[in-house]
Amino acid sequence: MSSTKTVLITGGAGFIGSNLCSHFLDKGYNVVCLDNFATGHRYNVEPFFSNSRFKLIEGDIRNLDDCKSAVNGADYVLHQAALGSVPRSINDPITSNDVNVSGFLNMLVASRDAGVKRFVYAASSSTYGDSKGLPKVEDVIGKPLSPYAITKYVNELYAEIFGRTYGLETIGLRYFNVFGRRQDPNGAYAAVIPKFVMQLMAHQSPVINGDGNHSRDFTYIDNVVQMNELAMTTTNTDAVNTVYNTAFGDRNTLNDLVRHLKEFLGEFDPAIKNVAVIHGPERPGDIPHSLASIDKARKLLGYDPAFSFQNGLKEAVKWYWENLRDLTNVK
């Protein structure tokens, strides 16, 4: 590695992590990716193998030695590694806790001991729990509604303590329903947007949990990349050792989502516009409505999201159509 700044991205083979790897390589950083490929994919990082500034470490954040090895020489850590999904945490709370809490603590300890300049981590909008106020503001949260939400809130508590006790600069980014290129459409815990896209491309009816009036602040991946860079590089001392909503600052219902998906995909395949929608039971642990205030990020970090929900969705649909259409057996 050269004198160029080095950023460690945990979970770098995942959806958000691989987009961060790509961005910071393009920016001229040395990039180290730590991943155990439990939910990430090797094909997400294979394009980087030919880049001399990229290094892949196959390891597990639940192993402190793996964390110490990965963080050695890193100037910054972007901690994305986690077991996502509310339903997964309800089905298996122990593993979610082991990865999201014990693994997080391992990374904090390793970063502290290595003298990392700043530790930026993926927090979650699930932390708002049963708080009913909209929009969500960072200093007003409710009680968690799932084991996953508990783990992400514990992350924030640990990060705050490491800032106060050890002087480690930390910034948490509360992600709101991130979507975009490389998001995995497969598996029992696939995110709703890629799952619906694949079903619609295959002319299969998507299943909406509930009446479809639950709303989300869907956030395009490029806005999330922007927030990570701002958090990592800010020189504003008032901006560190805190958490930020990472969102666009608008909300759309699941019914809105499907309507837009059918419209945008219908430009490639008109038959998709006629695919019916099925409504199923609501999922336990789901938050009915989610909308972020991004005022704090605007003020302290200079955040200005470039992609609205609809513009981001158009980009995502185009990527899925060009890259994954063949998997649906629809030409």
C-alpha positions, 0 to 999 in steps of 0.5 A: 500500500502507498501513502494514499489514505486507506479505508477499510470497508467491512461487508465490502462484498455486500450491496452497500459495501461494494458500492462504497468499494467502487466509489473510493477506488475511483477516488484514489483511496486504498481499499481493504474489504473484509467479508465472510460472504455470508450475505455478500457475494464474490462477484460484487468485488471481482471487478476490483481484483485487478486494481492494485489499491484493492485488497480482499480479506476473507474473514468474520467480524465475530473473530477479533483477530480477523478484525485486527488484521483487517484494520491494520494500517487503515486510516478510516473504517466504514463498517457495513458488515451486519446481518440485516432483516427484521424477519431474520432477527425474529427467526434467529435473534442469537445469530443477529446479536452475535454478528451485529453486537459482538462483531460490532464491538470487535471492530470498535476495539480493533479500530481503537487499538489500531489508532483509526482516525474515524469509524463510520458505521451503518446504523438503522432507521429501525432504531426509531421503533414505535416512535410515532412522530414524523419526520424522524429526528435523530434525538427522538426515538421509541422502543425497538420493535425487533431484535434487529432494531435492538442490535442497531441501537446497541451499536449506537450506544457502544459507539458513543461510549468509545467516543467518550471513553477512548477518544475514537471518532465515530459517526453513525448513519441511520439508513432508511430503506436503501436501494439500487444497483447490486442489491440482492433480489434472492433469498428469504430476506431479500429487500422489497425493491429488487424482489418486486423488480425480479417478480415483475420482470418474470410477469409474477405478481408481487405480494405486498404485506398489508394494504400497501399504505405503509410508507417508507423513505426509500433512499437511493444508493448514491445518496448513501455513498455521498453520506459515507464520504461526507461522514468520513472526511468532514473536518467539522469537529461538531459533526463527529461522535453522533448519528445522522439520518441517511435518507432523501427526506420524502416518503412513498407507500408500497402501493406507490412503489409498485405503481412506479415499478410497473411504469418504469419496467413497462418501458422495457416490457409493456406486459409488465404494466398488466401484472396484478398485485397480491396483498398478504398479511402484515409482517410482525416488527414492521414500522408502519411509516418512515420519514426522515428529517435530513436537516441535521445532515444538511447543517453539519455535513453539507449533505445534499442528496442528488437522487430523489426516489423516482430518479433513483428508482429509474436508475435501479430499474435500468440496472436490473433490466440490463444485468438480471433480466436473463435470470427471469427467463423473460427476454 
